[in-house]
């Protein structure tokens, strides 16, 4: 079962097409109206970091994100069958679950609805123009009245909705995947308590959640550009944005890895059952060895150390110790750190022209530490 379309448009062509639709008309309209560069307005298009982040970085990044997540979800669903985690009576129910998730993942109606919402959200941008105290390529003041430029209309009705649609589609896919995992966790799966991944044999799901880091990177980069714009044109200090940057990082980590929390109770149950089994085995093996040792003379104890009873006790002890090392959720610490680093780097990149590299590194370290 796959969550990727049978016929897929080239991701590179899709990214280039969306960038062309979002950016080129803006550049042409701003050039026609004298707002591409120069001093005609306070913020021309070519000096607006927010425009760069949305249309030249966020769009390709989100298209790449969808490609990565499509492949990783397909691989994860394949691994569920290959590893034997899904087997027996649960096979038919899980297959039906996958088919339902696939329909939601590829639903054209959902994509159309999200596109409609993305365009409708343009209305939320109208109140923002009254908060801007400078003239921009989007709107400017004529005789005390705020007017939207031609490029501004394209930005509100076409370019902006493209980015919002990609972000909403990414969020929708995260919700579909999360719902799939929560329903899957309720199925009678064959967890493997002694699996080397220490996640009951489902540790490969961690790679899917890390794949959603691209969604966080797109949000982080746009946040960084908003900060850069506020510093350049609003006189804000970067230090005042530390709390917001840290909060955004924490929120994105929680959102990305929340679906994995569905397996807390199943893995706790697997850990408890495994501990009981191996504890009983260890107890019996220890009792047998203790009796054998108590009935053996001191001179013959050395010979007993190489018997199968002692070997069985050693194996039981090692397996009990391994069963107790099962993780409560199929998420590795390095994955959490990787997403945190991706978020911080994406937020820092737009700030590189504003501060020396060493100063940025020190301030990022201050946020982390």
C-alpha positions as CSV (number, residue, x, y, z in Angstrom):
1,X,0.0,0.0,0.0
2,X,1.3,3.5,-0.9
3,X,0.4,7.0,-0.1
4,X,2.0,8.4,-3.2
5,X,0.1,9.0,-6.5
6,X,0.5,6.5,-9.2
7,X,1.4,9.2,-11.7
8,X,3.4,12.0,-10.3
9,X,4.5,15.3,-11.9
10,X,8.2,15.9,-11.8
11,X,8.9,17.7,-8.5
12,X,11.5,19.9,-10.1
13,X,9.1,21.0,-12.8
14,X,6.4,21.5,-10.2
15,X,8.7,23.7,-8.1
16,X,9.8,25.7,-11.1
17,X,6.2,26.2,-12.3
18,X,4.9,27.4,-8.9
19,X,7.9,29.7,-8.4
20,X,7.3,31.2,-11.9
21,X,3.6,31.7,-11.2
22,X,4.3,33.3,-7.8
23,X,7.4,35.4,-8.5
24,X,7.7,36.4,-12.1
25,X,4.4,38.4,-12.3
26,X,5.3,40.2,-9.1
27,X,8.7,41.2,-10.6
28,X,7.1,42.3,-13.9
29,X,4.3,44.3,-12.2
30,X,6.8,45.9,-9.8
31,X,9.1,46.8,-12.7
32,X,6.3,48.4,-14.6
33,X,5.2,50.4,-11.6
34,X,8.8,51.3,-10.5
35,X,8.7,49.3,-7.3
36,X,11.1,46.6,-8.3
37,X,14.1,48.5,-6.8
38,X,15.0,52.0,-6.0
39,X,13.5,54.6,-3.7
40,X,10.0,54.9,-5.1
41,X,8.8,53.0,-2.0
42,X,10.3,52.2,1.3
43,X,10.4,48.5,0.7
44,X,10.9,47.5,-3.0
45,X,10.4,43.9,-4.1
46,X,14.1,43.1,-4.5
47,X,14.9,44.3,-1.0
48,X,12.0,42.5,0.8
49,X,13.3,39.4,2.6
50,X,9.8,38.2,3.2
51,X,9.1,38.0,-0.5
52,X,12.3,36.0,-1.1
53,X,11.5,33.6,1.7
54,X,8.0,32.9,0.6
55,X,8.4,32.5,-3.1
56,X,12.0,31.6,-3.8
57,X,12.7,29.4,-0.8
58,X,9.5,28.2,0.9
59,X,7.9,27.0,-2.3
60,X,10.8,24.8,-3.5
61,X,11.3,23.6,0.0
62,X,7.7,22.6,0.5
63,X,7.6,20.8,-2.9
64,X,10.8,18.9,-1.9
65,X,9.2,18.2,1.5
66,X,6.1,16.6,-0.1
67,X,8.4,14.4,-2.2
68,X,10.4,13.2,0.8
69,X,7.3,12.5,2.9
70,X,5.6,10.7,0.1
71,X,8.6,8.3,-0.3
72,X,9.1,7.8,3.5
73,X,5.5,7.0,4.2
74,X,5.4,4.5,1.4
75,X,8.6,2.9,2.7
76,X,7.2,2.8,6.2
77,X,4.0,1.1,5.2
78,X,6.0,-1.5,3.2
79,X,8.2,-2.2,6.2
80,X,5.1,-2.9,8.4
81,X,4.4,-5.9,6.3
82,X,8.0,-7.1,5.8
83,X,8.9,-7.0,9.4
84,X,5.9,-9.1,10.4
85,X,4.5,-6.4,12.7
86,X,1.3,-6.6,10.7
87,X,0.3,-10.2,10.4
88,X,-2.4,-12.7,11.1
89,X,-5.9,-11.4,11.9
90,X,-4.9,-7.7,11.7
91,X,-3.8,-7.9,8.1
92,X,-7.2,-7.3,6.5
93,X,-8.1,-4.5,8.9
94,X,-4.8,-2.8,8.5
95,X,-5.0,-3.0,4.7
96,X,-8.5,-1.3,4.8
97,X,-7.0,1.3,7.1
98,X,-4.2,2.0,4.6
99,X,-6.7,2.3,1.7
100,X,-8.7,4.8,3.6
101,X,-5.6,6.9,4.5
102,X,-4.5,6.7,0.8
103,X,-7.8,8.2,-0.3
104,X,-7.5,11.0,2.1
105,X,-3.9,11.6,1.2
106,X,-4.6,11.9,-2.5
107,X,-8.1,13.4,-2.3
108,X,-8.6,16.0,-5.0
109,X,-11.6,17.4,-3.1
110,X,-9.4,18.1,-0.1
111,X,-6.8,19.8,-2.3
112,X,-9.5,22.0,-3.9
113,X,-10.9,22.8,-0.5
114,X,-7.5,23.8,0.8
115,X,-6.9,25.9,-2.3
116,X,-10.3,27.7,-1.6
117,X,-9.3,28.3,2.0
118,X,-5.9,29.6,0.9
119,X,-7.5,32.2,-1.3
120,X,-10.1,33.1,1.3
121,X,-7.4,33.7,3.8
122,X,-6.3,36.6,1.7
123,X,-8.9,38.6,3.5
124,X,-6.9,38.3,6.7
125,X,-4.1,40.3,5.1
126,X,-6.3,43.4,4.7
127,X,-6.2,44.5,8.4
128,X,-2.4,44.2,8.3
129,X,-2.0,47.0,5.8
130,X,-3.2,49.5,8.4
131,X,-0.4,48.3,10.7
132,X,2.3,49.0,8.2
133,X,3.9,52.5,8.7
134,X,5.9,52.4,5.5
135,X,5.1,52.2,1.8
136,X,5.9,48.8,0.1
137,X,5.6,47.1,-3.2
138,X,2.3,45.6,-1.9
139,X,0.5,48.8,-0.9
140,X,1.2,52.5,-0.5
141,X,-0.6,55.7,0.6
142,X,-2.2,58.1,-1.9
143,X,-3.8,61.2,-0.4
144,X,-4.1,59.6,3.0
145,X,-5.7,56.4,1.6
146,X,-4.0,53.0,1.6
147,X,-4.1,51.5,-1.9
148,X,-3.1,48.1,-3.1
149,X,-0.7,47.9,-6.0
150,X,-1.1,45.6,-9.0
151,X,1.7,43.5,-7.7
152,X,-0.1,43.6,-4.3
153,X,-3.2,42.1,-5.8
154,X,-1.3,39.3,-7.4
155,X,0.4,38.7,-4.1
156,X,-2.8,38.6,-2.2
157,X,-4.8,36.5,-4.7
158,X,-2.2,34.2,-6.3
159,X,1.3,34.1,-4.9
160,X,0.3,34.1,-1.2
161,X,-2.4,31.5,-1.7
162,X,0.2,29.2,-3.4
163,X,2.4,29.2,-0.3
164,X,-0.6,28.8,2.0
165,X,-1.9,25.9,0.0
166,X,1.4,24.1,0.2
167,X,1.6,24.7,3.9
168,X,-2.0,23.6,4.5
169,X,-1.5,20.5,2.3
170,X,1.6,19.7,4.4
171,X,-0.4,20.1,7.6
172,X,-3.2,18.0,6.2
173,X,-0.8,15.2,5.3
174,X,0.6,15.3,8.8
175,X,-3.0,15.0,10.2
176,X,-3.7,12.1,7.9
177,X,-0.5,10.3,8.9
178,X,-1.1,11.0,12.5
179,X,-4.7,9.6,12.3
180,X,-3.3,6.5,10.6
181,X,-0.8,6.0,13.4
182,X,-3.4,6.5,16.1
183,X,-5.7,4.0,14.5
184,X,-2.9,1.6,13.8
185,X,-1.8,1.7,17.4
186,X,-5.1,0.2,18.4
187,X,-4.7,-2.8,16.2
188,X,-3.4,-6.1,17.5
189,X,0.1,-5.7,16.1
190,X,3.0,-8.1,16.6
191,X,5.5,-6.0,18.5
192,X,9.0,-7.4,18.9
193,X,10.3,-6.6,22.4
194,X,13.8,-7.8,21.6
195,X,14.1,-6.0,18.3
196,X,17.5,-4.1,18.0
197,X,15.7,-0.8,17.3
198,X,14.4,-0.9,21.0
199,X,11.0,0.3,19.7
200,X,9.3,-3.1,19.4
201,X,10.1,-3.3,15.7
202,X,8.5,0.0,14.6
203,X,11.5,2.2,14.9
204,X,11.5,2.9,11.2
205,X,8.4,5.1,11.8
206,X,10.8,7.7,13.2
207,X,12.2,8.4,9.7
208,X,8.8,9.5,8.6
209,X,8.4,12.0,11.4
210,X,11.9,13.4,10.6
211,X,10.7,13.8,7.0
212,X,8.2,16.3,8.2
213,X,11.0,18.6,9.3
214,X,10.8,20.2,5.9
215,X,7.4,21.6,6.9
216,X,9.1,23.1,10.0
217,X,12.0,24.5,7.9
218,X,9.6,26.3,5.6
219,X,7.9,27.9,8.6
220,X,11.2,28.7,10.3
221,X,12.6,30.4,7.2
222,X,9.6,32.6,6.8
223,X,9.8,33.5,10.5
224,X,13.5,34.4,10.1
225,X,12.6,36.7,7.2
226,X,9.9,38.4,9.2
227,X,12.4,39.0,11.9
228,X,14.9,40.4,9.4
229,X,12.2,42.7,7.9
230,X,11.3,43.9,11.4
231,X,15.0,44.6,12.2
232,X,15.7,46.4,9.0
233,X,12.5,48.4,8.7
234,X,11.0,48.4,12.1
235,X,14.0,49.0,14.3
236,X,13.5,45.9,16.3
237,X,16.3,44.1,18.1
238,X,17.0,40.4,17.3
239,X,17.4,39.7,21.0
240,X,13.7,40.5,21.5
241,X,12.9,37.6,19.1
242,X,14.7,34.9,21.1
243,X,11.6,33.8,23.0
244,X,9.4,33.6,19.9
245,X,12.1,31.6,18.0
246,X,12.4,29.2,20.9
247,X,8.7,28.8,21.2
248,X,8.3,28.2,17.5
249,X,11.0,25.5,17.6
250,X,9.3,23.7,20.6
251,X,5.8,24.0,18.9
252,X,7.1,22.5,15.7
253,X,8.9,19.6,17.4
254,X,5.6,18.8,19.3
255,X,3.5,19.0,16.2
256,X,5.9,16.9,14.1
257,X,6.4,14.1,16.7
258,X,2.9,14.1,18.2
259,X,1.7,11.2,16.0
260,X,4.3,8.9,17.6
261,X,2.7,9.3,21.0
262,X,0.0,6.9,19.8
263,X,2.3,4.0,20.6
264,X,3.0,4.9,24.2
265,X,0.4,2.5,25.7
266,X,1.1,-0.4,23.3
267,X,4.8,-0.2,23.9
268,X,4.3,0.1,27.7
269,X,2.2,-3.1,27.5
270,X,4.8,-4.8,25.4
271,X,7.5,-3.8,27.9
272,X,5.5,-5.0,30.8
273,X,4.7,-8.4,29.2
274,X,8.3,-8.9,28.1
275,X,9.6,-8.0,31.6
276,X,7.2,-10.6,33.2
277,X,8.3,-13.3,30.8
278,X,12.0,-12.8,31.0
279,X,11.8,-12.2,34.8
280,X,10.1,-15.5,35.2
281,X,12.7,-17.2,33.0
282,X,15.5,-15.5,34.9
283,X,14.0,-16.5,38.3
284,X,13.7,-20.2,37.2
285,X,17.2,-20.2,35.8
286,X,18.6,-18.5,38.9
287,X,16.8,-21.0,41.2
288,X,18.1,-23.9,39.2
289,X,21.7,-22.7,39.2
290,X,21.5,-21.8,42.9
291,X,20.3,-25.4,43.7
292,X,23.0,-26.9,41.5
293,X,25.7,-24.8,43.1
294,X,24.5,-25.5,46.7
295,X,24.8,-29.2,46.0
296,X,28.2,-29.0,44.4
297,X,31.4,-29.2,46.3
298,X,33.8,-26.3,46.2
299,X,36.2,-28.2,43.9
300,X,33.5,-28.9,41.3
301,X,32.0,-25.3,41.1
302,X,34.5,-24.3,38.4
303,X,33.1,-27.1,36.2
304,X,29.5,-25.9,36.8
305,X,30.3,-22.5,35.4
306,X,30.4,-23.9,31.9
307,X,27.1,-25.8,32.0
308,X,24.0,-25.0,30.1
309,X,22.2,-23.9,33.3
310,X,24.6,-21.1,33.9
311,X,24.5,-20.1,30.2
312,X,20.7,-20.1,30.4
313,X,20.8,-17.8,33.4
314,X,23.2,-15.4,31.6
315,X,21.0,-15.3,28.5
316,X,17.8,-14.7,30.6
317,X,19.5,-11.9,32.5
318,X,20.7,-10.2,29.3
319,X,17.3,-10.5,27.6
320,X,15.6,-9.1,30.7
321,X,17.9,-6.2,30.6
322,X,17.3,-5.6,26.9
323,X,13.5,-5.8,27.3
324,X,13.7,-3.1,30.0
325,X,15.5,-0.8,27.5
326,X,12.4,-0.5,25.2
327,X,11.7,3.1,24.4
328,X,8.2,4.5,25.3
329,X,7.8,6.0,21.9
330,X,9.4,5.2,18.5
331,X,11.4,8.5,18.5
332,X,15.1,8.8,18.9
333,X,16.8,11.7,20.7
334,X,19.0,12.4,17.7
335,X,15.8,12.9,15.6
336,X,14.5,15.5,18.0
337,X,17.8,17.3,17.9
338,X,17.9,17.1,14.1
339,X,14.5,18.8,13.8
340,X,15.6,21.4,16.4
341,X,18.7,22.1,14.4
342,X,16.8,22.4,11.1
343,X,14.4,24.9,12.7
344,X,17.2,27.0,14.2
345,X,19.2,27.0,11.0
346,X,16.2,27.9,8.9
347,X,15.4,30.8,11.1
348,X,19.1,32.0,11.2
349,X,19.7,31.9,7.4
350,X,17.7,35.1,6.6
351,X,19.7,36.9,9.4
352,X,23.1,36.2,7.9
353,X,23.3,39.6,6.0
354,X,22.5,41.5,9.2
355,X,25.1,40.1,11.7
356,X,28.6,38.7,11.6
357,X,28.6,34.9,11.5
358,X,30.3,34.5,14.9
359,X,27.7,36.8,16.5
360,X,24.8,34.7,15.1
361,X,26.4,31.5,16.3
362,X,26.8,33.0,19.8
363,X,23.2,34.1,19.9
364,X,21.9,30.8,18.6
365,X,23.9,29.0,21.2
366,X,22.3,31.3,23.8
367,X,18.8,30.3,22.6
368,X,19.7,26.6,22.8
369,X,21.5,26.8,26.1
